């Protein structure tokens, strides 16, 4: 380990960090351009075969960037997509990005450091950075925007230069160091550990924009919100946001062992899809509607109404049911398609019942700041079900690829062990039991999987 990293781990002052040299290379989980076609014609695209952990060169820092010593990171499904080279190779994205010239050319390498969630310590700042300094404890927003695009100043997600950090850019979170723009940086919640702080940016921010932000569903008190995968990385945060906002979260889960965890997260009703009985030989759309009828009956039986909002990131397998089950004038808000991008649904249920579909992607800087504030207050809680060392980042990604997890899967960077990084022990003490309660429930799920 280099001397700068050692200084970070020992809690060195800003002056001490500045006195240590930035290493010329660092350890990171990365992909190789030469592997981009390795899964063509392969049924099981096992990401353990494409993710490598080893040293990569340290990039030059742009004037508007910071160098973060990464204490912890987390796995998101975009890391799985990167490592599968689907739906397109992210190396193609890096090449397009690099055509802008200037500092963007650094991103087009024969390797890509992946990962879109990070917490850590700033160890260097570019010459144009004003609001952040060496030694700051921070989290990194997953959205990389072009501040010279006019649309960015209305909504960062609408700028044409908006990219997913560590997915459509290089030098991401799964390493001992990461490069991010100053406009991605926010203060680390002082009562959370490094791995907990690294677990919420992408999924928590995305869920916030989908449900709470002005560009999403704008949920209000009393709204019934149906949440697919209520114990997953996105679903666990969506459930808490609905409950905290005075809504009624209805969690849809895929197994009995997830039911109790969904309840502890705040679901007022939990529906186990295994208990739904639908003829598997029905055509897809008919099967989806039959599923929706059963789900709708259960929700009406509990609350007397259909859901106002359906939170769907699952995609093809669930979308037709979402469109069917949401109430007249209701909203389906979607941000991804982990089961497939090509959605098939009966459009009559959409247009004749005046329903709406809102596409949502990422989170702008203000929304991420608002979401992070809720974590800093203890109003939102992290759910890290398992944490791996950086050397086992590929195993962590495989766990997510196979959906054998709940909440978020963490990856330690420079942090030597879990449980470190808390600098507000008073708040930690007040919410410790709630965090432990969720952790215990996720541990039960993990033991059942094993």
Buried (B, 14 or more C-beta within 10 A) or exposed (E): EBEBBEBBBEEBEBEBBBEBEEBEEBBBBBBBBEBBEEBEEEEEBBBBBBBBBEBBEBBEBBEBBBBBBBBBBBBBBBBBBBBBBEEEBBBEBBEEBBEEEEBBEBBBBEBBBBBBBBBBBBBBBBEEBEEBEBBBBBBBBBBBBBBEBEBBEEBBBBBEBBBBBBBBBBBBBBBBBBBBBBBBBBBBBBBBBBBBBBBBBBBBBBBBBBBBBEBBBBBEEEBBBBBBBBBBBBBBBBBBBBBBBEBBBBBBBBEEBBBBBBBBBBBBBBBBBEEBEBEEEEEEBBBBBBBBBBBBEBBBEBBEBBBBBBBBBBBBBBBBBBBBBBBEEBBBBBBBBBBEEEBEBBEEBBEEBEBEBBEBBBBBBEBBBBBBBBBBEBEBBBBBBBBBBBEBBBBBBBBBBEBBBBBBBBBBBBBEEBEBBBEBEEBBEEBEEEBEBBBEBBBBBBEEBE
